[in-house]
């Protein structure tokens, strides 16, 4: 069997109170999941003294080194990639990086879908359990007892049909990464936020973080604020800090005040 490589960006910010670090020997961050790599999780651990040292305990609490902000919090940022090598499926198996098709993927072309979603007067069919299993908002709507729920029809008026269809494809675990671009990302992020589809939100941010340039970073940063996309926000801020004084940033005058304040605060620190 040949090997194929599946790669995914990861990133998080772990914030720890100074008093918590002072009173502990070892600390462990929350455990984070990676929607694109089923079954793979990661976490951070802060040891007081093991192996190679980033700093000493005395320096960590020395105010001259400024490890802690004015809020007495230590912030540890992680940005990186996880790369997995997986066995290539046999010639007659479905072309899926993780082996045979999942149940959700296999159901994509089935005709027994029982819920109709209407957007821009166009319809798309979906299985109710797929919809409710991925979105607590849709689940509540389908259990509301209202006419739409009784008829198994959901009307979506604030998103285009193409965006809704792409989001539904994601719910069936189809690979939509190549279809995500600057034109539809804003709408998809708001869809993921409104209907609380967290996996979709993570995938969108991951794709956009790899597309950041000096010409679109301000647009992405503003997008991250309005759609509460925290991973994208953090990546944009880091990108802006690295470009400070080195590159010309497009549309910087339109940058959201929250982003400007945070970039300024970190520049001073």
N, C-alpha and C positions, 0 to 999 in steps of 0.2 A: 504494500500500500504506500502511496506517496503521502507526503504531509502537506497540509495547507495551514496558513497562518491567519489567525483572527486577532485583530488589534483593536484596543479600545482605550480612549483617554479616561483618566480618573482625576479627580480633584476634590479637595475639601478644605475646610478651615476648622481647626480644633481650638476652641477657646477655653482656657483653664484659669480659675481664680488663683491668685498668688497664695492665699491662705491654704488652699487645697494642696498645692504643690509642697508647701512648707511642712504640712502635716502628714505627707504620704511618702512612701518609699518608691512604689511603682504605680503608675497610672495607665489606664487603658481608655482609649477613645470609644465613642459609639461604633458599632459595626455597620459598614456601608455595603449596600448591594450594588451590583452592576447589571442593569436590565438587559444589556446586550450579551452578557456572558452568564447564562443561567447557572446557578449553583456556586458562582464565584463571589466571595465577599472579602473585605479587607478592613483593617483597623490599624490605628497607631498606638504605640506604647512608649511611655516616657519612663526610662529607668534612671535611678539616681546614680548608679555607677556600674556600667557593664560595657565591656569591649571598648571600641573607639568612642571618644568623647567629643561632643559638640562644644561643651563648655564645662567648667567646674561648678559645683554647687555654690561656692563662695562668690564666683563671678555672676552667677545667675541672679542672686539676690543683691548684688552690688548696684546701687542706683546709677553709678557712672556708666554702666554698660547698657542701661535702658532696655532690658529685656521685657519689662512690663510697661504697659501704657499708663496714661493718667488714671484710667479706670481700674488699675491694679490687676489687669488681665494679661495673660500670655497667649499670644495667637500663633499657632503653628499652621503654616499653609503647605499643602501638598498638591503638586501638579505633576502628572506623569502619564505613562502608558503601561497597560498590561498587554502582553503578547502571548497568545497561546498557540501551540502547534498541535493540530488535530489530524487524525487519520482521514485520508480522502475516502469518501463513500465508494462502494463498489459501483461498477459501471451501470448496473440496472437499478441502483437505489436512487431515491429522490435526491436532487442536488441541494442538500442542506448541510451547512458547516458542522452541525452538531449531530449528524446521523439521520435516521428516518425522520420524516415530517412529524411535528407535534400534532396533537389533536386539533388545536386552533388552526394551524396551517392547512391541515387536511380538510377542514370544514369550509374553507374559503369558497370553494366552487360548488358546494352542496346546495341543493335547491330547497331545503326544508327550513329556511330562515323564517322566523315568526314575528319580527318587528320591522316596521317600515319607517325609515327616517326620511323626512322631506326637507330639502333645502333648495331655494331658488326654483321651486315648483318641479324639482327633479327628485326621484326616489332612489334610495339604496336600501337593500334588505340586509338584515343582520340577525344573528341568533341572540335571543334575549339574555341567555346566560353569559355569552361573550361580552355583551354590553354592560350588564350589571356586575360582572366579575371584575371588570377593569375600571369602573367609574362609580363611586358611591353616589354621585349626583344623579346619574342615569338610573341607578338602582332605586333611589328615593322617588324619582319621577315615575318609574314604572310601577311602584307600589303605592302611589298616591290615591288611587281610586277615582281619579279624574277621567273624563271622557277619553282623552288621548291614551291613557294607560289601559283603559278597558278595551279600546280598539287596537292596542298595540301599534300606535302611530305616534311619532315624535316629530314636532315641527321645530326646525332650527332656522331662525330668521336673521341672526347676526353673523353668520359665517357663510362663505361661498360653498357651493356644492363640491368644488374640487378640493377645498380644504377638508371638508367633512369626509369625503371619500378617502382621502389620504390618511386621515386619522383612523377611520374604520379599518383600513388596510393594516395599520400598525396593531390594532387590537387583535387581528388574526395572525400576529407575529410575522408579517411579511416585511421584507427589507425595504424600507422607504428612504434610506439615507441618500441615495443618488437623486431622489426627487426633491430633496429639501434645498431651497435656495434663498437668496436675499428677498425675493418677491413674496414667497409664501410663508417664510419662517415667522414673521410677526403674527400673522393670523393663526398659525398652528400653535404658537406658544400661548396665545390667549385662549384658544380652544382647550389646550391641555390644562391651563390654569382654571378656567371656568368649570370644566367637568372633572377636575381633580384626577387627571390621567398622569400619574407621576412618572411612569416609565417613559411615556412619550416626551414629557418635558425634559427628562434627562437626555434622551437621544437627540432631541433638537439642540439642546445646549452643547452637547458634545460635538455635533456637526458644525455648529456655528463657531465654536472656539477654534476649530482647525481652519476656519476661513477668515479669521480676523486679519485685517491689513490696515495700513494708515488711512486708506480711503473709506473704510466702512466701520472702524472701531467706535466712532461716536454714535453712529446709527445703532449698532449692536448694544452699546452701553445704555442708550436711552430705552431701547427695546427691553433690556433686562429689568429696568425699573418698573415699567408699566405692566410687565407680565410676571413680576416677582421671580425672575430667573436668577437665583443667587449665584449659581456656579458661573454663568455667563458674565454676570456683573463683576465677580472677582477677577476673572480672566481679563476682562476689558481694562479694569483698573491697573492690573499688573502690566499689561501691554502699554498703557499710557505712561506709566512710570518709567518703563524702559526706554520709551521714545522721547522722553522729556529732554529738550535741548539737542536732540540728534536728528529727528525727522519732522517733516511738516505734516501735521494731522489735518485731514480735511474736515470741514464743518465744525471745528472745535468751538466756535461761537454758539453753536446750537446745543452744546453738551448740557445735559441735565444738571441742575445745581447740586443735587446729592452726590453725583459722580465727581464734580469739580471740588466739592468740599473734601471728599475722601482722598482724592489725589493730592490735594494741597496738604491735608493733615499728614499723610504718609511721607510726603516730600520733606516736611519739617522734621519729622521723627528720624 
